[in-house]
Amino acid sequence: MIPGEDYIRILPEIVLTVFGMAVMLLDPLLPARASRRPLGWLAFLGTLLAAAASVYQVLYPGLAFFAMVRVDSFSIFFHVLITLLAATVILASFEYLDQQEIHGGEFYGLVLLGTVGMVLMSSAVELVLIFIALEISSISTYILAGFRRRVAASAEASLKYFLLGSFATAFFLYGVALMFGATGTTSIHALASALRAPHTPQLAYVAVAFLFVGLGFKVASAPFHVWTPDVYEGAPAPVVALMSTAPKAAAFAVLLRIFFAADAPGWFWLVWVSAALTMTLGNLGALVQTNIKRMLAYSSIAHAGYLLVAFAAAGQVGVSAAIFYTAAYGAMNLGAFAVITHFARAGERYVTLDDYAGLGRRSPALAAALAIFLLSLIGIPITGGFFAKFYVFTAAFQSHLTGLVIVGVINSAIAAYYYLRVLVVMYMREPREEAPLPPVPTAMVAALAVCVLVTLWLGMLPGPVLDYASRAASDLLR
């Protein structure tokens, strides 16, 4: 073994931790009224270096720290995805933090330290370490959700997220304890051997159910989704952009590890029922929303259901479809919330559907970007959302899950209504004079450009990402 090879296998986590601590230490040294934007650029640099460190890990695959961490194509994919999502959120937050008079140093530090937990979740192969990483991620997002301290809705969102999140975390921890009681180990690789024994302990089935409850809350799958609309509505828009993408990607990575790498028993019908409920309840809830943040919150729930369809499909095709869907969803949903971040302005006054009336004439470029993201969320061709849904439903159909595919297709048709309603308001309604639109700052332009390009790239040239997703699935199932 090369000296320090273990540390190379957690290099992205080290980079993020160092930059997060640097941001927190430098913040009090700056004058009280000075701009914290330089700290934002420092945090942005940290996420880019963490993504580069993740790519560098390709040269050092394998286990580290007593087989608690595994570096493979699967973990590297999610490391790069999560760090780039965090980098884009930081870019999109500069203007927002200034408008809302939010203290930027703490914000950027919490984003970096929360990202540490998210990336560690995707490479951890030991249940106790997964729990620790989950808590690192969760504590940061609990605080970020309440960052608009002078707004009651933000405080309510943070408190609700904290209480329900702690309850769900307790389920996950209890599931870990039950799994240890059933098998005598918390290592995912050792679990795979223990659970393939001729007589699987009955306690293992209960443990899998508890683990699914804990992680189902994090991905907002039904019936553990009730916190999502209120928290998304009250939390700061850039925080919602982060919460709806990066932590979900990390939680789905953990679910893939536990269900497929550990060959957990009894999960199929849990996932099947949750997928059908999540798609249906998410889309029906979104139909009646006039607040665009709440609408996208329910949309986020529905997309978690589509992703669970790929889980139910299982096998390498299902796993690779789930991985691809996570990347496509991250780009298009983050882009949509970036537009909302810019449009909301101070106090988040402009977040209703009527506020977007005439946006196509007032800001054609901003409206076009939002239109691309919404069309991708529907699953229109030449966008990443189309191939994401196509691969998921194809994998499910090949696994003979015809009923689940029918439910998914019907829900996709329902979803088209409320997404297209936003386009109608933007392009076919007269603009409201009381909703002025400032110019889009350079950092926000960069964030939106990245999201648009990735969304279109995954829709027109999905091959490279799908090939890598297939290799990642192969590594996971090996």
Beta strands, then each sheet from edge to edge (+ up, - down):
strand 1: 62-64
strand 2: 69-71
sheet 1: 1+ 2-
end
